[in-house]
């Protein structure tokens, strides 16, 4: 099973070494960049190399492209999943890897979805509180 995470799994410098050392990863990443290009005003490869993906409308498409490209690398090594699952943009990556969405449709969904999330910023918030519900109610 390939399990694709949501936002928060990123770190500066992620995927840079793979772009330079894995032809399969680099080729699929380039395909992701071309698929995203009509929907974003930034370069996927430049963002990954710079680590400047702190905006939701950047980090989610970046993570999506990394996950889709990792899956291509694993599959080229003979690792074929019986199932794929994901959360947030990981769901979109899973749908592409499973063949439920084309790469182009996945790029469109992840880019437009992340742009919509950005438009909602400031109207609410989300927090993860790793405490039991009773403790949170007391706080």
C-alpha positions, -999 to +999 in steps of 0.1 A: +000+000+000+012+035-008+001+060+018+004+096+008+003+123+036-012+157+038+004+191+043+030+192+071+052+164+057+074+189+038+109+201+047+134+224+031+155+206+005+131+177+001+133+160-033+164+180-044+187+150-041+163+128-060+159+153-088+197+151-093+202+114-088+170+096-100+162+099-137+128+083-131+119+107-103+132+137-123+112+127-155+079+123-136+086+155-117+091+173-150+058+159-162+041+172-130+057+206-136+043+208-171+008+196-159+008+223-131+021+251-153-013+263-166-026+267-131+003+283-112+025+313-116+056+298-102+081+271-112+078+237-094+115+229-098+125+263-086+103+261-055+117+227-046+153+238-050+146+271-030+126+255-003+103+285-005+070+267-003+055+282+028+022+292+011-006+267+010-011+273-027+025+263-033+032+236-007+002+215-016+011+212-054+047+207-045+039+178-021+016+164-047+043+164-073+068+149-050+044+120-040+035+113-076+072+113-086+081+090-056+055+065-067+069+064-102+104+057-087+090+029-065+071+014-094+103+015-116+120-005-089+092-031-090+072-020-060+036-021-072+009-013-047-023-033-042-039-001-029-032+036-025-046+060+001-040+096+010-050+126+030-056+161+015-033+165-015-022+130-008-057+119-019-051+136-052-017+119-056-033+086-047-060+091-074-033+098-100-012+069-090-042+046-091-052+059-125-085+074-113-073+108-124-049+117-152-018+136-143-033+167-159-066+164-140-047+158-107-026+189-113-057+209-120-074+196-088-045+202-065-037+236-078-073+249-078-080+233-045-050+249-028-059+283-044-094+280-029-079+272+005-057+303+002-088+324-006-104+312+027-074+321+048-083+346+075-118+334+079-111+306+103-083+284+114-073+248+122-052+235+150-041+200+160-042+194+198-028+161+208-048+158+240-078+138+251-112+156+244-119+161+281-086+180+286-093+202+256-128+210+269-113+221+303-087+243+285 
